[in-house]
Amino acid sequence: MLSKSIETALNKQVRIEAESSQIYLAMAIWAEVKGLEGISSFMYSQSDEEREHMLKLVKFINERGGQAHISELNAPNVKHKSYKEMFEKLLEHEIFVSESINELVHISLQEKDYATHNFLQWYVAEQIEEEAMARTILDKVKMIGDDKGGLYLFDRDIQQMTITSAAETPE
């Protein structure tokens, strides 16, 4: 049985994951209308993944005797100065999500809720992966600079990254 404070904290994370999905969906749309097909495909995939993270939390809350809540979401930013700025925002957001997950882990340990603590370890590992991927992408973007040919190749490469990472993720 979930305590009220853990249920509330988990529901806060449900909202964060839902907003993450919306943020990445907005990024996908931005990239798509700019003709960045690979980046767009990657961001659509990220948006879907964040929704899956949200659903995993929803099911956990309900299975543990709590009740998941779907709340109003903040509208995501829909404009970016550049694809570089967009990926900087992506890394910044992933760091924010990691901090939120870490706070959930802290609360679960304080309350000696080891089932929730165990459940959250998947999110801890996932966030390590998400931050590393965002940093790798940003490193590549910085290498490209203003090179249009580099952007073209990067756009193609990131589409492969989407296919590879999706194939490697066990369901």
VEXTI-496058 format. One record per residue: residue in one letter; x, y, z of N, C-alpha, C in turn; chain; residue number from 0. Coordinates in steps of 0.001 Angstrom, whole numbers, plus 500000, padded with zeros to 6 digits. Layout:
BEGIN
   rotor      n.X      n.Y      n.Z     ca.X     ca.Y     ca.Z      c.X      c.Y      c.Z   rolo   lokol
       a        X        Y        Z        X        Y        Z        X        Y        Z      A     NUM
...
***
This chain:
BEGIN
   rotor      n.X      n.Y      n.Z     ca.X     ca.Y     ca.Z      c.X      c.Y      c.Z   rolo   lokol
       m   500852   498810   500000   500000   500000   500000   500891   501244   500000      A       0
       l   500586   502160   499112   501349   503402   499037   500901   504387   500115      A       1
       s   501859   505077   500707   501499   506161   501623   500997   507322   500770      A       2
       k   500267   508219   501383   499733   509378   500657   500876   510233   500096      A       3
       s   501955   510390   500867   503050   511249   500395   503762   510632   499197      A       4
       i   503923   509312   499186   504552   508659   498030   503601   508685   496838      A       5
       e   502321   508467   497075   501337   508540   495993   501359   509934   495347      A       6
       t   501403   510968   496174   501448   512345   495675   502723   512587   494868      A       7
       a   503857   512126   495398   505146   512310   494717   505178   511554   493388      A       8
       l   504642   510340   493365   504597   509558   492125   503678   510225   491100      A       9
       n   502559   510771   491564   501647   511466   490647   502289   512733   490083      A      10
       k   503137   513369   490862   503889   514523   490358   504802   514058   489214      A      11
       q   505393   512879   489381   506272   512335   488340   505471   511933   487100      A      12
       v   504240   511470   487284   503362   511158   486143   503227   512418   485285      A      13
       r   502982   513534   485937   502842   514804   485210   504144   515175   484503      A      14
       i   505277   515011   485173   506575   515340   484568   506816   514487   483327      A      15
       e   506500   513202   483397   506693   512316   482242   505746   512699   481103      A      16
       a   504510   513068   481443   503548   513499   480418   504025   514794   479760      A      17
       e   504514   515722   480566   505031   516975   480008   506273   516717   479159      A      18
       s   507105   515764   479572   508291   515400   478787   507862   514912   477407      A      19
       s   506838   514071   477370   506329   513568   476100   505879   514729   475211      A      20
       q   505183   515696   475798   504704   516860   475048   505863   517741   474578      A      21
       i   506855   517927   475427   508032   518734   475064   508716   518115   473853      A      22
       y   508908   516796   473876   509610   516128   472778   508752   516061   471521      A      23
       l   507435   515989   471703   506526   516039   470561   506628   517413   469881      A      24
       a   506661   518467   470675   506805   519820   470120   508147   519961   469392      A      25
       m   509206   519356   469944   510522   519387   469292   510480   518623   467963      A      26
       a   509774   517497   467944   509641   516698   466716   508941   517510   465629      A      27
       i   507886   518184   466016   507140   519004   465061   508025   520135   464537      A      28
       w   508736   520801   465438   509632   521889   465041   510652   521391   464012      A      29
       a   511283   520246   464303   512299   519688   463398   511677   519269   462070      A      30
       e   510479   518688   462130   509823   518212   460911   509536   519358   459943      A      31
       v   509023   520467   460464   508715   521583   459566   509974   522295   459065      A      32
       k   511101   522041   459722   512387   522595   459264   513064   521654   458265      A      33
       g   512435   520513   457963   513006   519566   457008   514054   518649   457610      A      34
       l   514115   518589   458936   515084   517737   459627   514416   516406   459978      A      35
       e   514279   515578   458969   513526   514328   459084   514095   513379   460147      A      36
       g   515410   513258   460177   516044   512357   461144   515845   512821   462572      A      37
       i   516074   514105   462803   515883   514673   464142   514416   514541   464539      A      38
       s   513529   514817   463612   512098   514708   463873   511722   513278   464269      A      39
       s   512190   512320   463508   511915   510914   463793   512427   510532   465185      A      40
       f   513635   510986   465499   514236   510730   466806   513369   511317   467919      A      41
       m   512908   512552   467734   512122   513217   468766   510725   512609   468910      A      42
       y   510115   512170   467802   508833   511452   467906   509014   510189   468752      A      43
       s   510098   509500   468511   510402   508282   469259   510612   508591   470753      A      44
       q   511327   509673   471035   511543   510092   472429   510218   510434   473098      A      45
       s   509336   511100   472372   508026   511460   472907   507242   510201   473291      A      46
       d   507244   509209   472402   506561   507933   472685   507150   507260   473923      A      47
       e   508473   507294   474025   509153   506655   475149   508750   507315   476471      A      48
       e   508664   508641   476483   508268   509345   477705   506833   509001   478095      A      49
       r   505965   508830   477115   504587   508428   477412   504571   507037   478041      A      50
       e   505417   506132   477539   505532   504798   478136   506005   504883   479584      A      51
       h   506946   505796   479864   507422   505986   481244   506274   506442   482137      A      52
       m   505438   507328   481609   504285   507813   482355   503317   506662   482659      A      53
       l   503019   505861   481638   502072   504746   481824   502585   503721   482820      A      54
       k   503873   503496   482815   504486   502564   483774   504245   503055   485210      A      55
       l   504386   504353   485418   504110   504939   486738   502633   504826   487095      A      56
       v   501762   505138   486137   500317   505068   486358   499927   503662   486834      A      57
       k   500393   502655   486132   500059   501272   486489   500602   500904   487870      A      58
       f   501831   501335   488171   502428   501042   489471   501609   501659   490600      A      59
       i   501250   502930   490448   500452   503615   491479   499149   502867   491724      A      60
       n   498453   502531   490644   497164   501841   490773   497315   500445   491361      A      61
       e   498351   499721   490949   498579   498354   491456   498933   498343   492941      A      62
       r   499507   499423   493428   499924   499493   494837   498857   500097   495739      A      63
       g   497631   500212   495223   496531   500681   496058   496327   502183   496052      A      64
       g   497080   502878   495229   496883   504318   495094   495988   504600   493901      A      65
       q   495910   505851   493540   495160   506216   492340   495970   507238   491560      A      66
       a   496271   506874   490322   497010   507783   489450   496101   508935   489046      A      67
       h   496703   510098   488910   495959   511291   488503   496560   511855   487231      A      68
       i   495698   512231   486330   496113   512903   485104   495754   514368   485299      A      69
       s   496758   515219   485210   496522   516636   485484   496774   517483   484245      A      70
       e   496400   518722   484358   496659   519692   483297   498165   519810   483105      A      71
       l   498575   519994   481857   500004   520097   481552   500353   521514   481130      A      72
       n   501593   521890   481413   502098   523168   480900   502374   523003   479415      A      73
       a   502075   524034   478640   502333   523986   477202   503843   524011   476963      A      74
       p   504319   523154   476065   505755   523137   475781   506169   524311   474898      A      75
       n   507454   524620   474957   508035   525624   474061   507956   525068   472639      A      76
       v   507484   525872   471711   507345   525388   470335   508329   526066   469376      A      77
       k   509130   526990   469889   510084   527692   469035   511497   527487   469561      A      78
       h   512402   527276   468641   513814   527127   468978   514628   527948   467988      A      79
       k   515694   528571   468480   516557   529381   467612   517311   528496   466629      A      80
       s   517631   527274   467090   518424   526361   466262   518240   524944   466790      A      81
       y   518674   523979   465999   518610   522598   466477   519583   522409   467647      A      82
       k   520673   523173   467670   521630   523111   468789   520941   523532   470084      A      83
       e   520241   524668   470034   519527   525136   471217   518485   524103   471658      A      84
       m   517816   523480   470695   516813   522473   471019   517443   521320   471800      A      85
       f   518609   520848   471348   519259   519739   472049   519843   520170   473401      A      86
       e   520206   521439   473533   520626   521952   474843   519449   521890   475813      A      87
       k   518264   522262   475318   517042   522199   476135   516710   520744   476501      A      88
       l   516952   519837   475560   516705   518418   475816   517576   517936   476972      A      89
       l   518877   518251   476942   519775   517840   478033   519341   518474   479348      A      90
       e   519045   519752   479320   518591   520469   480513   517350   519786   481099      A      91
       h   516429   519403   480240   515203   518753   480706   515496   517371   481294      A      92
       e   516377   516613   480661   516712   515279   481186   517374   515379   482567      A      93
       i   518191   516405   482772   518812   516616   484089   517721   516923   485120      A      94
       f   516752   517750   484749   515617   518058   485624   514856   516776   485994      A      95
       v   514596   515915   485003   513875   514656   485249   514692   513764   486186      A      96
       s   515995   513697   485976   516864   512890   486853   516785   513375   488296      A      97
       e   516816   514686   488481   516716   515252   489836   515384   514881   490481      A      98
       s   514323   514899   489698   513000   514542   490202   512943   513060   490607      A      99
       i   513515   512204   489769   513569   510755   490088   514388   510537   491359      A     100
       n   515524   511226   491454   516365   511085   492653   515612   511499   493909      A     101
       e   514808   512537   493818   514006   512976   494959   512973   511899   495331      A     102
       l   512384   511261   494329   511444   510158   494586   512140   509004   495308      A     103
       v   513338   508673   494870   514109   507600   495519   514359   507971   496977      A     104
       h   514733   509220   497213   514987   509708   498568   513741   509549   499453      A     105
       i   512602   509970   498934   511341   509862   499686   511022   508392   499983      A     106
       s   511203   507530   498989   510886   506107   499198   511781   505496   500277      A     107
       l   513035   505917   500344   513936   505411   501388   513567   505984   502758      A     108
       q   513230   507256   502804   512813   507878   504065   511610   507157   504659      A     109
       e   510694   506752   503784   509465   506098   504243   509600   504578   504328      A     110
       k   510788   504086   504042   511056   502644   504057   510095   501869   503151      A     111
       d   509783   502474   501997   508943   501828   500989   509881   501197   499956      A     112
       y   510319   499986   500276   511340   499331   499455   510796   498824   498125      A     113
       a   509513   498564   498066   508912   498151   496791   508970   499318   495800      A     114
       t   508623   500515   496257   508698   501692   495388   510154   501999   495059      A     115
       h   511014   501873   496064   512451   502098   495830   512963   501164   494729      A     116
       n   512594   499905   494822   513012   498917   493818   512453   499274   492437      A     117
       f   511190   499630   492385   510542   500029   491134   511266   501222   490502      A     118
       l   511659   502177   491308   512295   503400   490808   513700   503183   490260      A     119
       q   514322   502061   490599   515681   501814   490104   515720   501730   488584      A     120
       w   514635   501270   487970   514567   501243   486507   514659   502669   485962      A     121
       y   513960   503606   486622   513982   505008   486194   515358   505633   486401      A     122
       v   516027   505276   487495   517375   505784   487756   518303   505365   486612      A     123
       a   518279   504082   486260   519118   503573   485165   518739   504221   483836      A     124
       e   517451   504381   483599   516962   504997   482360   517459   506437   482235      A     125
       q   517457   507163   483334   517897   508561   483297   519398   508683   483044      A     126
       i   520174   507748   483553   521618   507744   483267   521804   507629   481759      A     127
       e   521052   506712   481153   521104   506480   479704   520624   507717   478921      A     128
       e   519518   508310   479360   518945   509476   478668   519913   510668   478700      A     129
       e   520496   510919   479856   521437   512037   479966   522679   511779   479108      A     130
       a   523188   510562   479141   524375   510229   478344   524094   510409   476859      A     131
       m   522923   509961   476416   522554   510101   475007   522452   511586   474631      A     132
       a   521820   512385   475484   521674   513818   475210   523043   514496   475133      A     133
       r   523962   514105   476013   525312   514686   475993   526060   514284   474713      A     134
       t   525920   513033   474316   526568   512547   473094   526054   513314   471882      A     135
       i   524750   513482   471812   524145   514226   470700   524658   515661   470695      A     136
       l   524675   516282   471851   525137   517671   471947   526609   517801   471553      A     137
       d   527421   516825   471920   528834   516831   471507   528943   516810   469984      A     138
       k   528125   515973   469355   528133   515894   467883   527662   517207   467265      A     139
       v   526633   517789   467833   526090   519056   467333   527155   520157   467429      A     140
       k   527878   520184   468534   528925   521188   468714   530054   520981   467701      A     141
       m   530371   519721   467395   531400   519421   466397   531002   519938   465017      A     142
       i   529735   519800   464693   529227   520214   463377   529330   521723   463205      A     143
       g   528992   522459   464272   529000   523919   464173   528007   524382   463126      A     144
       d   528466   525206   462181   527588   525752   461133   527714   525009   459808      A     145
       d   528354   523850   459822   528571   523077   458593   527269   522418   458141      A     146
       k   526721   522878   457007   525446   522355   456482   525575   520879   456083      A     147
       g   526720   520524   455524   526950   519115   455171   526971   518248   456410      A     148
       g   527581   518768   457465   527614   518050   458741   526219   517863   459307      A     149
       l   525393   518894   459188   524004   518808   459653   523247   517746   458873      A     150
       y   523463   517710   457559   522801   516713   456724   523169   515297   457188      A     151
       l   524451   515057   457408   524906   513729   457855   524399   513409   459258      A     152
       f   524430   514406   460134   523928   514220   461495   522453   513852   461476      A     153
       d   521680   514545   460642   520244   514280   460535   519998   512830   460109      A     154
       r   520823   512333   459186   520708   510929   458770   521151   509989   459889      A     155
       d   522253   510333   460565   522797   509480   461628   521860   509346   462817      A     156
       i   521218   510442   463194   520353   510391   464375   519136   509510   464111      A     157
       q   518738   509402   462853   517635   508499   462495   518069   507051   462751      A     158
       q   519304   506735   462423   519858   505398   462703   519928   505164   464204      A     159
       m   520299   506207   464949   520378   506123   466404   519025   505740   466980      A     160
       t   517969   506294   466406   516602   505978   466827   516309   504498   466607      A     161
       i   516620   504004   465427   516366   502604   465085   517171   501679   465973      A     162
       t   518452   501995   466160   519328   501167   466988   518862   501144   468445      A     163
       s   518616   502338   469019   518250   502380   470430   516889   501716   470664      A     164
       a   515973   501859   469733   514658   501226   469897   514790   499701   469828      A     165
       a   515672   499214   468970   515866   497776   468821   516555   497177   470049      A     166
       e   517393   497962   470695   518147   497462   471849   517367   497493   473149      A     167
       t   516307   498273   473210   515545   498424   474448   514589   497234   474612      A     168
       p   514834   496422   475648   513918   495292   475863   512583   495773   476418      A     169
       e   511519   495203   475922   510177   495593   476381   509709   494684   477477      A     170
***
